Amino acid sequence: MSIRTDIENYRPWNEQEERDRRAILDFLDTAEKPFSRENTLAHMTASSWIVNRERTKVLLCYHNIYDSWSWTGGHADGNTDLLAVAVKEAMEETAVRSVRPVSEKIFSLEILTVDGHEKHSAYVSSHLHMNITYLLEADGDSELRACEGENSAVRWFSLEEAPEASSEEWMIRRVYRKLNEKLFRELREK
């Protein structure tokens, strides 16, 4: 199956996801190089909400650019297998080797704004991330290590602490709390 089909089949959680889903599908249909950073206005990215096996903790990184605790994730850079991108980025940013998908299905989607910033001594203009999020699992006792140049710390937080650890108010309200709500619903249904 293609990522476009996965997005088409995804059942949005709320109005934000429904609107962003439509916009991401339009973007995939009309954008030039949607999976490449060569598209400087917007490009596809993949993120992950990494939980331990017991579903009691979330693994976050202290992201240097955003100066905040945040999820893992990164650019597709030409790869249309966004689940593979999410897993690769999770392993790179945390040093955890036991990362695996809870499901191959999309867990969440959102369009994220990225303010202009410096990266590797070059200015990166403000742009959009057309983001697909996956729920991943990692062993809670794995050795953690920051990824130099990307983040300065990696740590497990309780589900309740994780959203509040961020200093990005929009991410707390619109993304991290939503991810936990979806996780709590999933746990109740089991």
C-alpha positions in Angstrom: 0.0 0.0 0.0 1.1 3.6 -0.6 1.3 6.3 1.9 -1.4 8.2 0.0 -3.7 5.2 0.4 -2.8 5.0 4.1 -3.7 8.6 4.5 -7.0 8.2 2.5 -8.0 5.3 4.7 -7.0 7.0 8.0 -10.0 7.9 10.2 -9.4 11.4 11.7 -9.6 11.8 15.4 -10.9 15.4 15.4 -11.5 18.4 13.1 -7.8 19.3 13.1 -6.9 15.9 11.7 -9.7 15.9 9.1 -8.7 19.3 7.7 -5.0 18.4 7.8 -5.7 15.1 6.2 -7.4 16.8 3.2 -4.6 19.4 3.0 -1.9 16.7 3.0 -3.7 14.7 0.3 -4.0 17.9 -1.8 -0.3 18.5 -1.2 0.7 15.0 -2.3 -1.4 15.5 -5.5 0.0 18.9 -6.5 3.4 19.6 -4.9 6.7 19.2 -6.6 9.0 16.9 -4.8 6.7 16.5 -1.7 9.1 14.0 0.0 12.2 16.2 -0.4 13.5 19.2 1.5 14.1 20.7 -2.0 10.5 21.7 -1.6 11.3 24.6 0.7 7.7 25.6 1.4 6.5 22.2 2.7 7.6 18.5 2.7 6.6 15.2 4.2 8.0 14.2 7.6 7.4 11.3 10.0 7.3 11.4 13.8 6.7 8.9 16.6 5.2 8.6 20.0 7.4 6.1 21.6 5.9 4.2 24.5 7.3 1.4 26.7 5.8 -2.1 26.6 3.5 -1.4 29.6 2.3 1.8 27.9 3.1 3.8 31.1 5.9 6.0 29.7 6.8 8.1 26.7 10.3 8.6 25.4 11.2 12.2 24.5 14.3 14.1 23.4 15.4 17.6 24.3 15.4 19.1 20.8 18.0 21.8 20.4 16.3 23.8 17.6 13.0 24.0 19.5 14.6 24.3 22.9 12.0 21.9 24.2 11.3 18.3 25.1 9.7 16.7 22.0 8.9 13.5 20.2 11.3 12.0 17.7 11.0 12.4 14.0 12.5 13.7 10.8 12.4 14.4 7.1 11.4 11.8 4.5 14.4 12.9 2.3 12.9 11.0 -0.7 11.7 7.9 1.2 8.0 7.3 0.8 7.9 4.6 3.5 7.2 7.0 6.4 7.0 4.2 8.9 10.6 3.3 8.1 11.5 7.0 8.4 9.9 7.2 11.9 11.7 4.1 13.1 15.0 5.2 11.7 14.7 8.7 13.3 13.6 7.2 16.6 16.7 5.0 16.7 19.0 7.8 15.6 17.7 10.3 18.1 17.6 8.0 21.2 20.2 5.3 20.5 17.5 2.7 21.3 17.9 -0.3 19.0 14.7 -2.1 20.1 12.3 0.3 18.5 9.4 -1.4 16.8 5.9 -0.3 15.5 2.9 -1.1 17.7 1.0 -1.0 14.4 1.9 -0.2 10.8 -1.2 2.1 10.7 -0.9 5.8 11.0 -1.5 6.9 14.6 -1.9 10.6 14.0 -1.3 13.3 11.4 -0.8 17.0 11.5 0.6 19.9 9.6 3.3 21.5 11.7 4.8 25.0 11.3 8.5 25.3 11.5 9.9 28.8 12.2 13.1 29.9 10.4 16.2 28.7 12.2 19.9 28.0 11.9 21.0 24.4 11.2 24.6 23.5 10.5 25.5 27.2 10.2 23.0 27.8 7.5 19.6 29.5 7.7 16.5 27.4 7.0 13.4 29.4 6.0 10.1 29.0 7.8 8.1 26.1 6.2 5.5 23.4 6.9 6.0 19.8 7.8 3.2 17.5 6.4 3.6 15.1 9.3 2.6 11.5 9.7 2.9 10.0 13.3 3.3 6.4 14.2 3.0 4.7 17.6 6.2 2.9 18.4 7.3 0.8 21.3 10.8 0.5 22.9 12.2 -1.4 25.8 12.0 0.8 28.9 15.4 -0.3 30.2 17.3 0.4 26.9 20.4 2.5 27.1 19.6 6.1 26.0 22.0 8.5 24.3 21.4 12.0 22.9 22.1 12.5 19.2 24.8 15.2 18.9 23.6 18.1 16.7 19.9 17.2 17.1 19.2 16.9 20.8 20.9 17.2 24.1 19.1 14.7 26.2 16.8 11.7 26.0 14.5 10.5 28.8 11.4 8.6 29.7 8.4 10.5 31.1 5.1 9.2 32.5 2.2 9.6 30.2 0.9 12.5 32.3 4.3 14.3 32.4 5.2 13.9 28.8 3.0 16.7 27.3 3.8 19.1 30.1 7.5 18.6 29.6 7.3 20.5 26.3 7.7 24.2 26.2 5.8 24.5 22.9 2.2 25.4 23.9 0.7 24.5 20.5 2.3 21.0 20.5 1.1 20.4 24.1 -2.5 21.4 23.3 -2.9 20.1 19.7 -0.5 17.2 19.4 0.9 15.6 22.6 -2.3 15.6 24.6 -4.1 14.2 21.5 -1.6 11.4 21.2 -2.1 10.5 24.9 -5.9 10.6 24.5 -5.7 8.2 21.6 -3.3 5.9 23.6 -5.7 6.0 26.6 -8.6 5.0 24.4 -6.6 2.2 22.8 -5.7 0.9 26.3 -9.4 1.1 27.5 -10.6 -0.9 24.4 -8.1 -3.8 25.1 
